[in-house]
Amino acid sequence: MANSISGNTGQPGVTVVIADFVSGGYLTTTSDGSGNYTFSNLGPAKYYIVCGLSGFWFAPAVQVQTIVSTNLTNINFTATANAFTGVWTKYGDLNLITPQVAFNATITGTAPGTVLLEGNAHLISPPASGLVFKAWHSDGANVYYAESADGVHWTANNTPSVAGVVNHSVAHIGSTYYLSGTVGVGPTSTGMYTSSDGITFTLANANAITVGAAGTWDSGLTFQLHIVGQLTPGVYTAIYTAGSYLSSHTKFVISLGLATSTDLINWTKDPNNPVFFGASSPAIVQVNGIYYAYYNGVPYDQSVANAYAIYSPSDLWRAQSTDLRNWTNARPVLLRSFIGEGPDMADGAVFNPTLVVGSNTVYMYYGGSNFSQESQCFKFMLATANMGIQQLVQSNEGLLSSPQLAIDTFQRANENPLSGGGKWTNLGNNFQLLNKQASPTVLSAFSDATYSAIAWPADQYNEAVLGAQSGTTPQMDLIVRFNGSIDYDLLWQLAAGTSQTITLNAAGSPIGTFTATPRLLDVWRLEVIGTTINVYQNGTKLFTTTSSAVASGNPYIQARNGSALGQSGWSAWEGGNPVAAALPAIPIPIVNGGGGGFGGGRSKPFKFRLKF
C-alpha cells in the first residue's frame, strides 16, 4: 500500500529531499507558496527528509520518519534566515606546497587534514614556547607532514608519511599518533595507521571501518575516522564519514556515523547509524558538556558525474549535540568567498575544517576547491577568530574581514560591455561578458576594464583566472595602481601551455622578466605592498621586485585577441588589500602541546580530519 509524507518547511520554494537507503530511493520536491510539501507513493521504509534554500537554515536539520502502513503528516521544519555576528577573519590560500600527483591534469594542490599545536618539533627550530603547528595534509594521492612556528609559514616534508592514502585524519593519544586513511575514492574501507613520531606511519588494520553492504547508508565509501575520546571509561568513540549511492547510482549522499573501540585499532560501527544525514568531515569540540561539530554541509542531491566533486557545493556549518547521536541547531558559520572556494559555482567548496583552540583565539584550517574555474583545485586555507571557544560557539559566527575587497565570478548572462551592474568601467575598447568569460570585443587591439565600484587602497592585489589564450599574438595583462596614465603591468603574449617570457612593466618600462608556462584555469595574481611587487601563479610566488614608480591607483584587467574573437579572456576575478588582515597572536592551547588532543580544561579541542 502506497503512503505519503507531508508537512511544512516554513518558506516557499524550498528544495525538500527524501531518501531511503535500503531501496536506494531518492526524491526531491519544492515547497509551494505556503511552504507545504508532499511525497506520495511511498512504501514501508525508514526515510530521511532534509530541506535546503539559499540564505536559510532549517530545524530540525533532518527528519527521520518510518512508514509502516499509514500516511505521515505535519512533518514540519522551521526556517531561519542566516544572520551572522561576524567573527572570522579569512587569510586565503597558505600555499603549503608538496609534490603534486594529480588524478588528472586539472586536479592538483594540497589541503589540510589535521593541524595540532604541540611540542617535539622535527622539521624546524621551535619558538620559545616549544610549541609548533603540525599539519597532516594531502595532495589527493598521499598524506604529507609539515611544521610551522606561526601557523602560516610552513616547512614541508616532501616524503609521504603514508603513500596512496587520500582521505585521512590524525589523533595524538598518549605516545602514539593514529592516522585513519582511505585508499582512493571508490568503495573502500578505512584503515588505521600508527606512528611514534607522527611522520612515519605503519598500517595496523586495513579494515578499521569497512564499507557497508548493499542497501546501507555507508555502502559507497567510508573515510575520516575522527576520534572524539572516551565517553565511557576504556571505550573510545569516533565519528566517521561515509556515503551511499542512491537513485540507480546517479546520486551520492554523505552522512556521519559512530564507531567505538577499546584499542583504537579495531572499531565497531554503531547499529543506529547514520547519526547525521548530509554532513561530512567534522571537527569536534566539547564545551560545557555540549559537543559542537564544525563540518562541511554537503548537498543532498549531488550528482556523481565528477567523483572528486561529490562533496560540493558546500559551506562550513556548525551543529550541536549532547550525545553525538542527536544533532540540532545546524547552521552555516562560514561561506565561500574567495575564487579558490568557488562562490557561485556548483562545484565550489570549503571543507575539512580542523580547529586549533586557544584561550583567546581559535585557528580554523580548511580546504578550498573550485573545480570549474581553477587548475589548482585543492587549497590550504586559514581563518581565525579572536575569542575563546566558549564565546565562539555562542555566536552566530560568519565572516568579519578578509583581504578581499571585490569579486566577480562572471556567473551571469552575457553582457556587452562588461558591466556587472555598473561596477566595471571600460577603458577604450570594451570587454564583453561572453559565456561566463570577460573577453575583448575587438581583434588585434586591447580591451581594458577596471573595477570602479570601490575606492582602492595603495596596497592592492589583482587576481584572475586565465580562461582563454590561443591563436596569433594573444596578450593577457594584470595591472595594479593604474592612475589614469601609468601603472604596474604584468603581461605575456603567447598561447596558453607555452613556456614564455613574462614581463613586469612600471610606468611603461620593463622592470623584470621571468619564464613561466601559463595554463588555462591558472590563477594569476599581481600584488603591490608599499614598494614591493609580487607575482604568483596558483599561489606560488614566481617573482618579486621593488619599485616606487607608481604610488596609487586602481587594479584593472586587459586582454588582446589575435585572429579571432574569444581567443583571450578571464574566467573569474577578485581584488583586495593583501595586508588588510593581520594575524592574531598564536593560540595559547587549552591542552598543552605534548598530550595532543586529549586532557585538561573544560573546553577540549579535538583536531582530527580531512578528505578528498
Phi, psi and omega in degrees: 000130181276138179232182183222160171234130182218161179178199183229139183263348182088353179209148172283159174071021180275134173281123180244131182240138174233136183225147177227109186291328185295312181270347186078015180289146184204121182224151173230153173211174179236132181294148183280189184298341177259003181088005183277148177219157177212136168246124183249172175057045179259137177269175178299125181182169172266125187242145175248126184236129181224160180237153176210132175204127181305132179092000183225154166235157191234141175237134354292165179294325181219137168257123177251116186228145180242124175267127173256299180205009182229161175290148176247125182240168178058037173272084194257159175231155172252126180263132178233129179292141177301131177219109187259140175288320184091084183233337186267137170252123180267148179239349177091202187284124178275354171055052174279100190272134173228169168304127188256108177257110189267145171294325171211184190293346185250001182246102179220182177107188179215148180222153185286152172246282177242139171233128177239151172246110186202182181272189176066063176290147179241331187252337185228166172280123184289154174291181184302329181291341184082356183261140176228153171281132177240129182238133168251119190221167187227145174261013182094359179223329182219165173257131180240166181237143178212160179227154180211142176278332184241359181083003183236315182258121193244145170249120187256143169271113187277004171267127182303138171287323173221118180275142174082002179257131184242341181241108190220163177206145185233140172228141176248110185233119184064233180259010186237139170264134179244122180243120172264136184211154180238139178267115177078185182243007178272191179293093182228156176276165178259127180262162177242129180241151180233156181204147176269341183240354181081002182249312180251120184248150177238137180295125178255329180202113182287344185231051179298318173230117183266156174294138181287166178289164177305138180088007176250165186289341183242033183280346184265326187186140170235146178194166172054077175276108184259110183284122182270319180145190179268101176284331171231148184305129176082357181235121177269144177244140178225155172250132176236157180257141179206167182216165181219142175276132179235173175050062177055041173071019180259349180233151180229122184246129183252140180213177180245145176225166179255153173212155181230158181204150174258347183232002179069005180247315181254128188236145178242127180289147175285133182292344181263013177296154359279158180258344181211106183279130174083025178232156183214146165054062185277150162257131187247130169234147178246124182230116177052045175084001180246133175271133175244128179254122169261124190211165172269119178284110186265154180290151181271350184237037184287129174289153178257024180298324177246108186296338183265000180240022183288351181261008186231158001285148178209149172241175180269131183237167175225137174223167183224156182202151174262348185224005182069002181252320183247112187252134182227174173054042179283120184214153176288144179235339179207119185261161177294140179215322179284158174307317182292353177256354175069046174297144181072002183255141180292339180242023172276152183201147158243136194204171174054055178293142173225130189253137166247112191257123174247179183291328181228008182214142173236124172263132174238112172269146180203163177269152173228145178210150179213084189296323186284327192249359183223148175277327178265095194278333184259130183234146178258104189249159180221139169224148180229152175234127182273067178195164176284166184294327180294320177290322182299312186287347176269354180266172174270004175054219184093173185279130173265310181200164175197167177296337184290132176250335181202151178211146172219111179273356178062023181270067179207181182294159180303146177224141171213103010275169173302128185225308184062039182074030178088007182277338178257141173242122179277140182243109184080231179292142185283147157277154169234156171262111185231117179054048176062037180213134176280114189227146177297151180262358185233167176258143173054030176208158185277144166247143185222143176209142176239144177278103190254011185282348181226164172273129187262136174287164179294321173280121187205158171231152179232116187232134181210156180260128180288110183268325181203142171195101184211180177081200183267127176048047171286150179223139177238137181226137165244133189229138174234156179055044173284119184251017181106340180220323180230165184190180166257128191230120174259128185212155170211157197229007179247167183298151176301146183089000181254129173294128188206169178276126176258133185244138172247121179254148171234119181053038175090357181240140181297137174237003177176150174222156175204166182254134178205171178239096175295137178234152176301139182074008171289146174261118178253140182222128172244124180227151176228128179232108187064243178254006181264132181240129181237146177237132181234144169236117182052041176083353178265126180288121181261333189200144174215146178203180178232150177197145175243021186290329184230127187267327186198171179148195184249152168283149171205164181252152180215149176201158178223127172286158173265254186268354182210151177293148178085003181281343179228145178177158176252136185255357173192153183211146168210159178214160181183194180252110186291348179245019184288331186246100178278137181292141177283181177295150177298136182302138168271110190294141174292324176254122184297151196305312191299336184274356179072224191269010186229153172104156167060147169080154178283331179253112185260120176277123174249125193231075183221124175185179156143154173203161170221000000 
